[in-house]
Amino acid sequence: MILWISFTYTGLKMAPTKTPKTPAKTPAKTASKVKLSTGLSTDVIHQGDCIEIMKSLPKGSVDLVFADPPYNLQLGGDLHRPNNSLVDACDDHWDQFDSLKEYDQFTREWLTAARDALKDDGAIWVIGSYHNIFRLGYILQDLGFWILNDIVWRKANPMPNFRGRRFTNAHETMIWASKSKDSKYRFNYDSMKALNEDLQMRSDWYLPLCTGGERLKDDDGQKAHPTQKPESLLYRVLMASTNPGDVVLDPFFGTGTTGAVAKKLDRRYIGIERETSYIKVAEDRLKKIARLGDGEILHTPAKREEPRIPFGWLIERGLLKPGAVLTDSKQLHEAKVSADGNLIAKGQAGQHRGSIHRVGAALQGAPSCNGWTYWHIKQGKTMVPIDSLRQQIRDEGRGSLQ
Ligand SMILES: C[S@@+](CC[C@H](N)C(=O)[O-])C[C@H]1O[C@@H](n2cnc3c(N)ncnc32)[C@H](O)[C@@H]1O
Protein backbone atom coordinates (compact mmCIF):
# COMPACT_ATOMS: atom_id res chain seq x y z
CA MET A 1 0.00 0.00 0.00
CA ILE A 2 1.22 3.52 -0.63
CA LEU A 3 1.72 5.54 2.51
CA TRP A 4 0.13 8.61 1.03
CA ILE A 5 2.05 11.37 2.78
CA SER A 6 2.56 14.62 0.94
CA PHE A 7 5.40 16.90 2.03
CA THR A 8 6.10 20.33 0.68
CA TYR A 9 9.74 21.27 0.80
CA THR A 10 10.40 24.98 1.21
CA GLY A 11 14.01 25.16 2.41
CA LEU A 12 15.51 25.29 -1.04
CA LYS A 13 14.63 27.10 -4.22
CA MET A 14 13.84 24.30 -6.65
CA ALA A 15 13.08 24.68 -10.31
CA PRO A 16 9.33 25.11 -10.79
CA THR A 17 7.44 21.83 -10.97
CA LYS A 18 6.06 21.38 -14.48
CA THR A 19 3.61 18.69 -15.49
CA PRO A 20 5.57 15.47 -15.97
CA LYS A 21 5.59 13.87 -19.42
CA THR A 22 3.17 11.13 -18.32
CA PRO A 23 -0.16 12.48 -17.05
CA ALA A 24 -0.56 12.09 -13.29
CA LYS A 25 -3.12 9.59 -12.02
CA THR A 26 -4.07 8.55 -8.53
CA PRO A 27 -1.86 5.60 -7.63
CA ALA A 28 -3.49 2.23 -7.04
CA LYS A 29 -3.32 0.88 -3.52
CA THR A 30 -1.71 -2.47 -2.79
CA ALA A 31 -1.71 -4.35 0.49
CA SER A 32 1.95 -5.16 1.01
CA LYS A 33 2.99 -2.64 3.67
CA VAL A 34 4.92 -4.21 6.54
CA LYS A 35 5.43 -2.52 9.90
CA LEU A 36 8.62 -3.63 11.65
CA SER A 37 9.02 -3.94 15.42
CA THR A 38 11.04 -0.70 15.31
CA GLY A 39 7.88 1.11 14.19
CA LEU A 40 9.27 1.62 10.70
CA SER A 41 6.81 1.00 7.88
CA THR A 42 8.35 -0.77 4.91
CA ASP A 43 7.29 -1.85 1.45
CA VAL A 44 5.80 1.58 0.95
CA ILE A 45 6.21 4.47 -1.44
CA HIS A 46 6.07 7.91 0.13
CA GLN A 47 5.10 10.74 -2.15
CA GLY A 48 6.83 14.05 -1.62
CA ASP A 49 10.21 15.63 -1.20
CA CYS A 50 12.82 13.12 -0.14
CA ILE A 51 14.60 15.49 2.26
CA GLU A 52 11.49 16.16 4.31
CA ILE A 53 10.38 12.53 4.25
CA MET A 54 13.78 11.15 5.22
CA LYS A 55 13.84 13.60 8.14
CA SER A 56 10.56 12.08 9.33
CA LEU A 57 11.91 8.50 9.40
CA PRO A 58 13.19 7.09 12.70
CA LYS A 59 16.89 7.88 13.01
CA GLY A 60 19.25 4.92 12.57
CA SER A 61 16.55 2.69 11.14
CA VAL A 62 17.58 1.59 7.65
CA ASP A 63 20.30 -0.82 6.59
CA LEU A 64 21.07 0.53 3.14
CA VAL A 65 20.37 3.58 0.99
CA PHE A 66 20.46 3.31 -2.78
CA ALA A 67 20.20 6.73 -4.41
CA ASP A 68 19.95 7.63 -8.07
CA PRO A 69 19.58 11.41 -7.69
CA PRO A 70 19.01 14.04 -10.39
CA TYR A 71 22.11 14.28 -12.59
CA ASN A 72 21.87 18.02 -13.21
CA LEU A 73 22.68 17.31 -16.86
CA GLN A 74 22.52 20.99 -17.84
CA LEU A 75 21.47 20.10 -21.38
CA GLY A 76 21.61 23.08 -23.72
CA GLY A 77 18.84 22.61 -26.28
CA ASP A 78 17.61 19.61 -28.26
CA LEU A 79 19.98 16.90 -29.42
CA HIS A 80 19.46 15.28 -32.86
CA ARG A 81 20.79 12.10 -34.43
CA PRO A 82 22.53 12.27 -37.86
CA ASN A 83 19.15 11.34 -39.46
CA ASN A 84 17.66 14.40 -37.69
CA SER A 85 15.48 12.40 -35.27
CA LEU A 86 15.29 13.84 -31.75
CA VAL A 87 17.28 12.10 -29.01
CA ASP A 88 15.10 11.33 -25.99
CA ALA A 89 17.48 12.90 -23.45
CA CYS A 90 16.66 13.53 -19.80
CA ASP A 91 15.44 17.16 -19.88
CA ASP A 92 12.76 16.73 -17.21
CA HIS A 93 12.02 19.48 -14.70
CA TRP A 94 13.26 17.35 -11.81
CA ASP A 95 16.75 17.41 -13.29
CA GLN A 96 16.96 21.21 -13.52
CA PHE A 97 18.84 23.35 -11.02
CA ASP A 98 19.65 27.03 -11.38
CA SER A 99 23.29 26.66 -10.46
CA LEU A 100 25.90 24.22 -9.23
CA LYS A 101 25.65 25.92 -5.86
CA GLU A 102 21.97 25.09 -5.67
CA TYR A 103 22.66 21.50 -6.73
CA ASP A 104 25.35 21.17 -4.06
CA GLN A 105 23.02 22.54 -1.39
CA PHE A 106 20.33 20.06 -2.41
CA THR A 107 22.89 17.21 -2.40
CA ARG A 108 24.20 18.16 1.02
CA GLU A 109 20.69 18.26 2.47
CA TRP A 110 19.46 14.94 1.12
CA LEU A 111 22.72 13.15 1.97
CA THR A 112 22.53 14.50 5.53
CA ALA A 113 18.97 13.25 5.89
CA ALA A 114 19.90 9.87 4.38
CA ARG A 115 22.85 9.53 6.77
CA ASP A 116 20.60 10.22 9.76
CA ALA A 117 18.16 7.52 8.62
CA LEU A 118 20.96 4.95 8.33
CA LYS A 119 21.92 2.53 11.09
CA ASP A 120 25.46 3.09 12.40
CA ASP A 121 26.62 0.02 10.49
CA GLY A 122 24.66 0.99 7.40
CA ALA A 123 25.92 2.00 3.98
CA ILE A 124 24.94 4.00 0.93
CA TRP A 125 25.26 3.61 -2.82
CA VAL A 126 24.98 6.69 -5.01
CA ILE A 127 24.99 6.50 -8.79
CA GLY A 128 25.84 9.32 -11.14
CA SER A 129 27.55 10.42 -14.33
CA TYR A 130 30.47 12.80 -14.84
CA HIS A 131 27.99 15.66 -14.40
CA ASN A 132 27.41 15.00 -10.71
CA ILE A 133 29.44 12.09 -9.35
CA PHE A 134 32.45 14.17 -8.31
CA ARG A 135 30.23 16.59 -6.41
CA LEU A 136 28.44 13.66 -4.75
CA GLY A 137 31.74 12.06 -3.72
CA TYR A 138 33.13 15.30 -2.30
CA ILE A 139 30.02 15.96 -0.23
CA LEU A 140 29.80 12.33 0.94
CA GLN A 141 33.28 12.63 2.40
CA ASP A 142 32.51 16.03 3.92
CA LEU A 143 29.55 14.53 5.76
CA GLY A 144 31.57 11.70 7.33
CA PHE A 145 30.68 8.82 5.01
CA TRP A 146 33.59 6.45 4.39
CA ILE A 147 34.09 5.54 0.73
CA LEU A 148 34.54 1.79 0.24
CA ASN A 149 34.67 1.48 -3.56
CA ASP A 150 33.73 3.30 -6.70
CA ILE A 151 32.14 0.94 -9.17
CA VAL A 152 32.22 1.62 -12.88
CA TRP A 153 29.05 0.44 -14.55
CA ARG A 154 30.27 -0.17 -18.11
CA LYS A 155 27.27 -0.05 -20.39
CA ALA A 156 27.12 -2.90 -22.88
CA ASN A 157 24.96 -0.79 -25.22
CA PRO A 158 25.70 2.93 -24.62
CA MET A 159 24.18 5.74 -26.65
CA PRO A 160 26.69 6.92 -29.30
CA ASN A 161 28.13 10.43 -29.20
CA PHE A 162 26.07 11.87 -32.04
CA ARG A 163 28.08 15.05 -32.53
CA GLY A 164 31.39 13.23 -32.64
CA ARG A 165 33.00 15.85 -30.42
CA ARG A 166 33.73 13.65 -27.40
CA PHE A 167 34.27 10.02 -26.47
CA THR A 168 31.17 7.83 -26.26
CA ASN A 169 29.93 8.23 -22.73
CA ALA A 170 29.80 4.52 -21.94
CA HIS A 171 29.73 4.29 -18.16
CA GLU A 172 28.23 5.58 -14.95
CA THR A 173 29.90 5.51 -11.57
CA MET A 174 28.53 4.23 -8.30
CA ILE A 175 30.09 5.20 -5.01
CA TRP A 176 29.67 2.71 -2.18
CA ALA A 177 30.30 4.21 1.25
CA SER A 178 29.67 3.18 4.83
CA LYS A 179 28.03 5.59 7.26
CA SER A 180 31.38 6.19 8.97
CA LYS A 181 34.92 4.85 9.06
CA ASP A 182 33.97 2.64 12.02
CA SER A 183 30.83 1.11 10.51
CA LYS A 184 30.74 -2.67 10.37
CA TYR A 185 29.13 -2.53 6.96
CA ARG A 186 27.84 -5.64 5.20
CA PHE A 187 29.72 -7.11 2.27
CA ASN A 188 28.67 -10.52 1.01
CA TYR A 189 32.08 -11.37 -0.39
CA ASP A 190 31.22 -15.03 -0.94
CA SER A 191 27.97 -14.21 -2.77
CA MET A 192 29.85 -11.90 -5.11
CA LYS A 193 32.50 -14.54 -5.75
CA ALA A 194 29.82 -17.16 -6.38
CA LEU A 195 28.02 -14.83 -8.82
CA ASN A 196 31.31 -14.47 -10.68
CA GLU A 197 32.11 -18.20 -11.05
CA ASP A 198 34.42 -18.31 -8.04
CA LEU A 199 36.52 -15.30 -9.01
CA GLN A 200 36.63 -12.16 -6.85
CA MET A 201 34.09 -9.64 -8.16
CA ARG A 202 35.87 -6.66 -9.68
CA SER A 203 34.87 -3.02 -9.44
CA ASP A 204 34.02 -2.70 -13.15
CA TRP A 205 30.63 -4.14 -13.97
CA TYR A 206 29.64 -4.82 -17.58
CA LEU A 207 25.86 -4.70 -17.77
CA PRO A 208 23.38 -3.58 -20.43
CA LEU A 209 21.11 -0.55 -20.18
CA CYS A 210 17.48 -1.17 -19.35
CA THR A 211 15.84 -1.99 -22.71
CA GLY A 212 13.30 -4.37 -24.24
CA GLY A 213 10.55 -5.84 -22.09
CA GLU A 214 12.09 -4.55 -18.87
CA ARG A 215 11.72 -0.91 -20.01
CA LEU A 216 8.40 0.33 -18.65
CA LYS A 217 6.12 2.17 -21.05
CA ASP A 218 3.34 4.71 -20.48
CA ASP A 219 -0.13 4.50 -22.01
CA ASP A 220 1.21 6.01 -25.25
CA GLY A 221 3.91 3.37 -25.55
CA GLN A 222 6.64 5.92 -24.66
CA LYS A 223 9.30 5.31 -22.01
CA ALA A 224 7.58 5.78 -18.65
CA HIS A 225 10.77 7.26 -17.17
CA PRO A 226 13.85 8.69 -18.90
CA THR A 227 16.43 7.10 -16.58
CA GLN A 228 15.04 3.71 -15.49
CA LYS A 229 17.96 1.62 -14.22
CA PRO A 230 18.42 -2.05 -15.14
CA GLU A 231 17.41 -4.59 -12.51
CA SER A 232 20.72 -6.43 -13.04
CA LEU A 233 22.56 -3.45 -11.53
CA LEU A 234 20.38 -3.40 -8.42
CA TYR A 235 20.56 -7.19 -8.17
CA ARG A 236 24.32 -7.01 -7.74
CA VAL A 237 24.15 -4.04 -5.37
CA LEU A 238 21.59 -5.69 -3.09
CA MET A 239 23.21 -9.12 -3.21
CA ALA A 240 26.54 -7.53 -2.29
CA SER A 241 25.48 -5.33 0.57
CA THR A 242 22.24 -6.58 2.15
CA ASN A 243 20.73 -9.73 3.61
CA PRO A 244 17.15 -10.99 3.32
CA GLY A 245 14.93 -8.89 5.59
CA ASP A 246 17.20 -5.80 5.48
CA VAL A 247 15.56 -2.41 4.89
CA VAL A 248 16.62 -0.57 1.73
CA LEU A 249 15.70 3.10 1.30
CA ASP A 250 15.60 4.69 -2.14
CA PRO A 251 14.93 8.45 -1.95
CA PHE A 252 14.68 8.84 -5.76
CA PHE A 253 12.46 5.86 -6.46
CA GLY A 254 11.41 6.66 -10.06
CA THR A 255 9.90 3.48 -11.53
CA GLY A 256 10.80 1.52 -8.39
CA THR A 257 13.72 -0.55 -9.70
CA THR A 258 15.19 -0.77 -6.21
CA GLY A 259 11.87 -1.89 -4.75
CA ALA A 260 11.36 -4.47 -7.50
CA VAL A 261 14.72 -6.14 -6.90
CA ALA A 262 14.40 -5.81 -3.12
CA LYS A 263 11.09 -7.62 -3.26
CA LYS A 264 12.46 -10.37 -5.53
CA LEU A 265 15.34 -10.91 -3.08
CA ASP A 266 13.14 -10.71 0.04
CA ARG A 267 14.54 -7.39 1.26
CA ARG A 268 12.25 -4.62 2.59
CA TYR A 269 12.05 -1.32 0.72
CA ILE A 270 11.06 2.27 1.37
CA GLY A 271 10.67 4.38 -1.76
CA ILE A 272 10.34 8.16 -1.99
CA GLU A 273 9.26 9.88 -5.18
CA ARG A 274 7.69 13.24 -5.96
CA GLU A 275 5.96 12.54 -9.25
CA THR A 276 2.56 10.89 -9.20
CA SER A 277 3.00 9.35 -12.64
CA TYR A 278 6.20 7.54 -11.66
CA ILE A 279 4.64 6.31 -8.42
CA LYS A 280 1.79 4.82 -10.40
CA VAL A 281 4.23 2.98 -12.68
CA ALA A 282 6.22 1.74 -9.67
CA GLU A 283 3.08 0.58 -7.88
CA ASP A 284 1.88 -1.41 -10.89
CA ARG A 285 5.32 -2.94 -11.26
CA LEU A 286 5.67 -3.92 -7.60
CA LYS A 287 2.21 -5.46 -7.44
CA LYS A 288 3.21 -8.01 -10.07
CA ILE A 289 6.29 -9.20 -8.19
CA ALA A 290 6.17 -12.16 -5.83
CA ARG A 291 8.45 -12.24 -2.80
CA LEU A 292 10.93 -15.14 -2.74
CA GLY A 293 10.70 -16.45 0.78
CA ASP A 294 13.12 -19.38 0.80
CA GLY A 295 16.14 -18.62 2.98
CA GLU A 296 18.24 -21.40 1.51
CA ILE A 297 17.94 -19.97 -2.00
CA LEU A 298 18.55 -16.39 -0.93
CA HIS A 299 21.30 -16.75 1.64
CA THR A 300 24.89 -17.52 0.71
CA PRO A 301 26.57 -18.51 3.96
CA ALA A 302 29.71 -16.40 4.32
CA LYS A 303 32.76 -18.61 4.90
CA ARG A 304 33.69 -16.71 8.04
CA GLU A 305 30.14 -17.16 9.44
CA GLU A 306 30.41 -20.95 9.16
CA PRO A 307 31.05 -22.95 12.34
CA ARG A 308 34.74 -23.37 13.16
CA ILE A 309 35.99 -26.93 12.63
CA PRO A 310 39.48 -27.56 14.07
CA PHE A 311 41.71 -29.82 11.95
CA GLY A 312 41.98 -32.26 14.89
CA TRP A 313 38.30 -33.15 14.49
CA LEU A 314 39.08 -34.78 11.14
CA ILE A 315 41.40 -37.18 12.96
CA GLU A 316 39.08 -37.80 15.92
CA ARG A 317 36.29 -38.71 13.52
CA GLY A 318 38.45 -41.01 11.41
CA LEU A 319 38.30 -38.88 8.27
CA LEU A 320 42.12 -38.78 8.40
CA LYS A 321 44.34 -41.34 10.13
CA PRO A 322 47.43 -40.42 12.17
CA GLY A 323 50.37 -40.98 9.82
CA ALA A 324 48.38 -40.04 6.69
CA VAL A 325 50.48 -38.13 4.16
CA LEU A 326 49.25 -34.78 2.85
CA THR A 327 50.74 -32.95 -0.13
CA ASP A 328 50.18 -29.63 -1.87
CA SER A 329 48.30 -29.82 -5.20
CA LYS A 330 51.57 -29.92 -7.20
CA GLN A 331 53.06 -32.50 -4.85
CA LEU A 332 56.14 -30.34 -4.16
CA HIS A 333 55.84 -30.66 -0.39
CA GLU A 334 54.53 -33.37 1.88
CA ALA A 335 53.70 -33.66 5.56
CA LYS A 336 52.61 -36.41 7.92
CA VAL A 337 49.52 -36.07 10.14
CA SER A 338 50.35 -36.55 13.82
CA ALA A 339 47.87 -37.94 16.36
CA ASP A 340 47.38 -34.52 18.03
CA GLY A 341 46.34 -32.72 14.84
CA ASN A 342 49.73 -31.16 14.05
CA LEU A 343 51.62 -31.76 10.80
CA ILE A 344 55.24 -32.93 10.71
CA ALA A 345 57.34 -32.12 7.65
CA LYS A 346 60.97 -31.93 6.56
CA GLY A 347 61.92 -28.68 4.88
CA GLN A 348 65.18 -27.10 3.75
CA ALA A 349 65.58 -25.46 7.15
CA GLY A 350 64.98 -28.68 9.10
CA GLN A 351 61.89 -30.27 10.60
CA HIS A 352 58.62 -28.35 10.99
CA ARG A 353 55.90 -29.30 13.41
CA GLY A 354 52.75 -27.24 13.83
CA SER A 355 49.29 -26.46 12.52
CA ILE A 356 48.27 -27.11 8.89
CA HIS A 357 48.61 -23.35 8.28
CA ARG A 358 51.97 -22.86 9.98
CA VAL A 359 53.67 -25.87 8.35
CA GLY A 360 52.23 -24.93 4.92
CA ALA A 361 53.63 -21.40 5.31
CA ALA A 362 57.04 -22.59 6.57
CA LEU A 363 57.55 -25.02 3.66
CA GLN A 364 56.74 -22.31 1.12
CA GLY A 365 58.71 -19.60 2.94
CA ALA A 366 55.46 -17.59 2.93
CA PRO A 367 54.16 -15.31 5.72
CA SER A 368 50.87 -17.21 5.88
CA CYS A 369 49.02 -20.09 4.28
CA ASN A 370 45.45 -21.37 4.27
CA GLY A 371 46.16 -25.00 5.18
CA TRP A 372 42.62 -26.06 4.35
CA THR A 373 43.05 -25.30 0.67
CA TYR A 374 46.82 -25.90 0.47
CA TRP A 375 46.95 -29.48 1.77
CA HIS A 376 45.49 -32.34 -0.27
CA ILE A 377 44.93 -36.05 0.31
CA LYS A 378 44.82 -38.78 -2.30
CA GLN A 379 41.39 -40.35 -2.63
CA GLY A 380 41.49 -43.10 -5.25
CA LYS A 381 43.27 -41.52 -8.20
CA THR A 382 42.41 -37.92 -7.39
CA MET A 383 43.83 -35.36 -4.99
CA VAL A 384 41.21 -33.53 -2.91
CA PRO A 385 41.78 -30.55 -0.61
CA ILE A 386 41.31 -31.33 3.07
CA ASP A 387 38.71 -28.55 3.05
CA SER A 388 36.30 -31.05 1.49
CA LEU A 389 36.67 -33.26 4.62
CA ARG A 390 35.92 -30.23 6.81
CA GLN A 391 32.84 -29.59 4.66
CA GLN A 392 31.64 -33.15 5.36
CA ILE A 393 31.64 -32.39 9.09
CA ARG A 394 29.83 -29.10 8.51
CA ASP A 395 27.18 -30.82 6.41
CA GLU A 396 26.64 -33.53 9.07
CA GLY A 397 26.36 -30.95 11.83
CA ARG A 398 24.20 -28.38 10.04
CA GLY A 399 21.50 -27.47 12.47
CA SER A 400 23.17 -28.79 15.64
CA LEU A 401 26.37 -26.74 15.23
CA GLN A 402 24.70 -23.47 14.25
C1 LIG B 1 17.39 9.47 -11.83
S1 LIG B 1 15.72 9.24 -11.45
C2 LIG B 1 15.66 7.68 -10.60
C3 LIG B 1 15.25 6.53 -11.50
C4 LIG B 1 15.13 5.21 -10.77
N1 LIG B 1 16.39 4.77 -10.23
C5 LIG B 1 14.55 4.13 -11.68
O1 LIG B 1 15.21 3.09 -11.91
O2 LIG B 1 13.45 4.29 -12.18
C6 LIG B 1 15.47 10.39 -10.16
C7 LIG B 1 14.05 10.44 -9.62
O3 LIG B 1 14.04 11.26 -8.47
C8 LIG B 1 12.83 12.00 -8.43
N2 LIG B 1 13.12 13.20 -7.62
C9 LIG B 1 13.87 14.26 -7.96
N3 LIG B 1 13.96 15.12 -6.95
C10 LIG B 1 13.28 14.59 -5.91
C11 LIG B 1 13.04 14.98 -4.58
N4 LIG B 1 13.52 16.13 -4.10
N5 LIG B 1 12.30 14.17 -3.80
C12 LIG B 1 11.80 13.00 -4.26
N6 LIG B 1 11.99 12.58 -5.54
C13 LIG B 1 12.73 13.35 -6.35
C14 LIG B 1 12.51 12.28 -9.88
O4 LIG B 1 11.14 12.50 -10.07
C15 LIG B 1 13.02 11.02 -10.58
O5 LIG B 1 12.00 10.07 -10.75
The ligand as an SDF file (V2000), in Angstrom:
LIG
                    3D

 27 29  0  0  0  0  0  0  0  0999 V2000
   17.3930    9.4650  -11.8330 C   0  0  0  0  0  0  0  0  0  0  0  0
   15.7200    9.2410  -11.4480 S   0  0  0  0  0  0  0  0  0  0  0  0
   15.6610    7.6760  -10.5980 C   0  0  0  0  0  0  0  0  0  0  0  0
   15.2520    6.5350  -11.4980 C   0  0  0  0  0  0  0  0  0  0  0  0
   15.1280    5.2060  -10.7740 C   0  0  0  0  0  0  0  0  0  0  0  0
   16.3890    4.7730  -10.2320 N   0  0  0  0  0  0  0  0  0  0  0  0
   14.5540    4.1270  -11.6790 C   0  0  0  0  0  0  0  0  0  0  0  0
   15.2110    3.0900  -11.9080 O   0  0  0  0  0  0  0  0  0  0  0  0
   13.4480    4.2940  -12.1820 O   0  0  0  0  0  0  0  0  0  0  0  0
   15.4730   10.3920  -10.1610 C   0  0  0  0  0  0  0  0  0  0  0  0
   14.0550   10.4370   -9.6230 C   0  0  0  0  0  0  0  0  0  0  0  0
   14.0420   11.2630   -8.4690 O   0  0  0  0  0  0  0  0  0  0  0  0
   12.8250   11.9960   -8.4320 C   0  0  0  0  0  0  0  0  0  0  0  0
   13.1200   13.2020   -7.6250 N   0  0  0  0  0  0  0  0  0  0  0  0
   13.8730   14.2590   -7.9610 C   0  0  0  0  0  0  0  0  0  0  0  0
   13.9630   15.1240   -6.9540 N   0  0  0  0  0  0  0  0  0  0  0  0
   13.2830   14.5890   -5.9130 C   0  0  0  0  0  0  0  0  0  0  0  0
   13.0370   14.9800   -4.5810 C   0  0  0  0  0  0  0  0  0  0  0  0
   13.5150   16.1290   -4.0960 N   0  0  0  0  0  0  0  0  0  0  0  0
   12.3020   14.1710   -3.7960 N   0  0  0  0  0  0  0  0  0  0  0  0
   11.8000   13.0010   -4.2640 C   0  0  0  0  0  0  0  0  0  0  0  0
   11.9920   12.5770   -5.5370 N   0  0  0  0  0  0  0  0  0  0  0  0
   12.7340   13.3520   -6.3530 C   0  0  0  0  0  0  0  0  0  0  0  0
   12.5120   12.2750   -9.8770 C   0  0  0  0  0  0  0  0  0  0  0  0
   11.1360   12.4970  -10.0650 O   0  0  0  0  0  0  0  0  0  0  0  0
   13.0220   11.0210  -10.5790 C   0  0  0  0  0  0  0  0  0  0  0  0
   12.0020   10.0750  -10.7530 O   0  0  0  0  0  0  0  0  0  0  0  0
  1  2  1  0
  2  3  1  0
  2 10  1  0
  3  4  1  0
  4  5  1  0
  5  6  1  0
  5  7  1  0
  7  8  2  0
  7  9  1  0
 10 11  1  0
 11 12  1  0
 11 26  1  0
 12 13  1  0
 13 14  1  0
 13 24  1  0
 14 15  1  0
 14 23  1  0
 15 16  2  0
 16 17  1  0
 17 18  1  0
 17 23  2  0
 18 19  1  0
 18 20  2  0
 20 21  1  0
 21 22  2  0
 22 23  1  0
 24 25  1  0
 24 26  1  0
 26 27  1  0
M  CHG  2   2   1   9  -1
M  END
$$$$
